[in-house]
């Protein structure tokens, strides 16, 4: 059963950070939330809005009916390399 949470994988940390700025936009007329995944270990972001070293993925919270194909299309400008819902 779809939960409305997915994971997006990006080729670079910069593209993942760009995708995270899309929180508050809509997919299928529903608001989404995008946040960077936290990197485990000693890597810490150096300030608000900065990406942790090695961060290449984001958690996407959206309507459960949003398909992987729709999310791939939504993030195409960030060169998303994978989506799992």
Backbone as CSV, one residue per row, in Angstrom:
resi,resn,N_x,N_y,N_z,CA_x,CA_y,CA_z,C_x,C_y,C_z
1,UNK,0.850,-1.179,0.000,0.000,0.000,0.000,0.895,1.242,0.000
2,UNK,0.665,2.194,-0.890,1.475,3.412,-0.936,1.331,4.230,0.350
3,UNK,2.461,4.771,0.809,2.460,5.540,2.052,2.587,7.040,1.834
4,UNK,2.970,7.456,0.633,3.179,8.878,0.390,4.596,9.323,0.684
5,UNK,5.487,8.367,0.949,6.892,8.676,1.182,7.733,7.937,0.158
6,UNK,8.672,8.649,-0.442,9.566,8.035,-1.409,10.975,8.550,-1.229
7,UNK,11.908,7.933,-1.905,13.296,8.339,-1.850,13.767,8.634,-3.263
8,UNK,14.412,9.774,-3.438,14.954,10.175,-4.733,16.471,10.162,-4.633
9,UNK,17.126,9.581,-5.621,18.587,9.497,-5.653,19.083,10.408,-6.779
10,UNK,20.118,11.200,-6.489,20.655,12.154,-7.449,22.130,11.873,-7.703
11,UNK,22.630,12.212,-8.908,24.035,11.966,-9.232,25.004,12.807,-8.407
12,UNK,24.577,14.007,-7.988,25.468,14.872,-7.211,24.724,15.463,-6.021
13,UNK,25.465,15.860,-5.013,24.872,16.502,-3.841,24.224,17.832,-4.208
14,UNK,24.779,18.541,-5.173,24.211,19.824,-5.589,22.815,19.633,-6.170
15,UNK,22.620,18.561,-6.929,21.305,18.299,-7.510,20.303,17.887,-6.428
16,UNK,20.763,17.149,-5.434,19.888,16.795,-4.307,19.491,18.054,-3.543
17,UNK,20.436,18.965,-3.333,20.133,20.214,-2.638,19.136,21.041,-3.437
18,UNK,19.301,21.084,-4.737,18.366,21.825,-5.592,16.956,21.246,-5.450
19,UNK,16.848,19.925,-5.468,15.540,19.288,-5.329,14.904,19.624,-3.985
20,UNK,15.713,19.754,-2.944,15.165,20.042,-1.615,14.530,21.433,-1.554
21,UNK,14.877,22.307,-2.475,14.280,23.646,-2.481,12.850,23.615,-3.018
22,UNK,12.392,22.482,-3.529,11.055,22.376,-4.098,9.986,22.014,-3.076
23,UNK,10.348,21.975,-1.801,9.345,21.782,-0.758,8.301,22.885,-0.899
24,UNK,7.045,22.505,-0.777,5.970,23.489,-0.881,5.413,23.640,-2.279
25,UNK,5.967,22.904,-3.247,5.383,22.895,-4.584,4.384,21.741,-4.657
26,UNK,3.742,21.592,-5.794,2.689,20.584,-5.908,3.004,19.534,-6.961
27,UNK,2.620,18.307,-6.656,2.566,17.200,-7.612,1.126,16.706,-7.568
28,UNK,0.492,16.598,-8.727,-0.888,16.135,-8.809,-1.807,16.932,-7.887
29,UNK,-1.610,18.244,-7.838,-2.417,19.161,-7.027,-2.300,18.947,-5.520
30,UNK,-1.225,18.301,-5.083,-0.982,18.095,-3.650,0.377,18.661,-3.295
31,UNK,0.469,19.295,-2.124,1.743,19.839,-1.652,2.718,18.710,-1.379
32,UNK,3.996,18.967,-1.631,5.016,17.973,-1.305,6.025,18.571,-0.331
33,UNK,6.746,17.699,0.318,7.843,18.084,1.199,9.054,17.282,0.750
34,UNK,10.173,17.963,0.537,11.414,17.305,0.130,12.477,17.674,1.153
35,UNK,13.125,16.688,1.717,14.221,16.980,2.656,15.388,16.065,2.345
36,UNK,16.575,16.589,2.561,17.782,15.806,2.320,17.899,14.703,3.356
37,UNK,18.350,13.555,2.921,18.629,12.464,3.863,19.854,12.835,4.675
38,UNK,19.863,12.412,5.896,21.014,12.683,6.750,22.107,11.663,6.491
39,UNK,23.335,12.134,6.442,24.490,11.265,6.270,24.905,10.765,7.643
40,UNK,25.060,9.482,7.767,25.472,8.908,9.064,26.973,9.068,9.259
41,UNK,27.385,9.081,10.502,28.808,9.220,10.802,29.126,10.631,11.273
42,UNK,30.357,11.074,11.035,30.810,12.372,11.522,30.411,13.538,10.629
43,UNK,29.916,13.274,9.422,29.563,14.365,8.506,28.379,15.144,9.062
44,UNK,28.526,16.423,9.183,27.476,17.309,9.669,27.378,18.508,8.737
45,UNK,26.144,18.994,8.482,26.042,20.210,7.691,26.672,21.365,8.444
46,UNK,27.288,22.288,7.714,27.968,23.392,8.373,27.049,24.559,8.676
47,UNK,25.821,24.523,8.223,24.881,25.595,8.526,23.533,25.306,7.904
48,UNK,22.552,26.116,8.259,21.207,25.917,7.723,21.217,25.993,6.209
49,UNK,20.537,25.055,5.579,20.424,25.061,4.133,21.612,24.476,3.400
50,UNK,22.641,24.046,4.130,23.802,23.457,3.470,23.698,21.947,3.509
51,UNK,24.230,21.318,2.485,24.132,19.870,2.369,25.220,19.177,3.171
52,UNK,24.903,18.044,3.767,25.951,17.259,4.405,26.875,16.678,3.343
53,UNK,28.130,16.511,3.659,29.090,15.900,2.738,28.597,14.521,2.347
54,UNK,28.569,14.239,1.068,28.169,12.933,0.583,26.675,12.743,0.390
55,UNK,25.882,13.765,0.629,24.433,13.642,0.498,24.034,13.584,-0.963
56,UNK,23.404,12.487,-1.368,22.964,12.313,-2.745,21.494,11.930,-2.829
57,UNK,20.768,11.980,-1.713,19.388,11.538,-1.754,18.491,12.457,-0.937
58,UNK,17.195,12.326,-1.207,16.198,13.132,-0.522,14.985,12.262,-0.224
59,UNK,14.300,12.588,0.862,13.039,11.945,1.211,11.932,12.836,0.669
60,UNK,10.993,12.248,-0.035,9.892,12.990,-0.638,8.594,12.548,0.026
61,UNK,7.874,13.493,0.620,6.559,13.210,1.192,5.519,13.837,0.280
62,UNK,4.614,13.021,-0.223,3.618,13.515,-1.174,2.371,12.650,-1.094
63,UNK,1.419,12.934,-1.952,0.202,12.142,-2.017,0.549,10.692,-2.354
64,UNK,-0.023,9.733,-1.663,0.285,8.331,-1.940,-0.006,7.888,-3.374
65,UNK,-0.859,8.622,-4.081,-1.177,8.231,-5.455,-0.109,8.664,-6.460
66,UNK,0.871,9.455,-6.037,1.947,9.877,-6.950,2.803,8.671,-7.319
67,UNK,2.934,8.428,-8.599,3.695,7.267,-9.062,5.182,7.589,-9.157
68,UNK,6.000,6.535,-9.223,7.430,6.725,-9.415,7.692,7.471,-10.717
69,UNK,6.918,7.166,-11.752,7.092,7.845,-13.042,6.802,9.335,-12.917
70,UNK,5.767,9.690,-12.157,5.418,11.104,-11.973,6.521,11.827,-11.195
71,UNK,7.072,11.180,-10.178,8.161,11.794,-9.413,9.421,11.933,-10.262
72,UNK,9.718,10.941,-11.102,10.868,11.055,-12.011,10.701,12.265,-12.931
73,UNK,9.505,12.448,-13.444,9.223,13.598,-14.313,9.378,14.907,-13.545
74,UNK,8.873,14.937,-12.310,8.938,16.147,-11.487,10.380,16.578,-11.230
75,UNK,11.259,15.605,-10.965,12.647,15.911,-10.621,13.598,15.859,-11.815
76,UNK,13.091,15.802,-13.035,13.968,15.644,-14.204,14.991,16.764,-14.335
77,UNK,14.666,17.992,-13.931,15.629,19.101,-14.024,16.788,18.943,-13.046
78,UNK,16.627,18.077,-12.044,17.697,17.800,-11.090,18.453,16.536,-11.473
79,UNK,18.147,15.988,-12.626,18.826,14.791,-13.132,18.743,13.633,-12.154
80,UNK,17.551,13.416,-11.597,17.337,12.321,-10.665,17.745,11.011,-11.320
81,UNK,18.432,10.167,-10.570,18.881,8.893,-11.144,18.077,7.717,-10.638
82,UNK,17.190,7.942,-9.668,16.356,6.862,-9.179,15.305,7.355,-8.211
83,UNK,14.168,6.662,-8.204,13.060,6.963,-7.287,12.551,5.638,-6.754
84,UNK,12.250,5.584,-5.471,11.544,4.431,-4.934,10.458,4.938,-4.010
85,UNK,9.282,4.356,-4.149,8.127,4.750,-3.323,7.647,3.564,-2.518
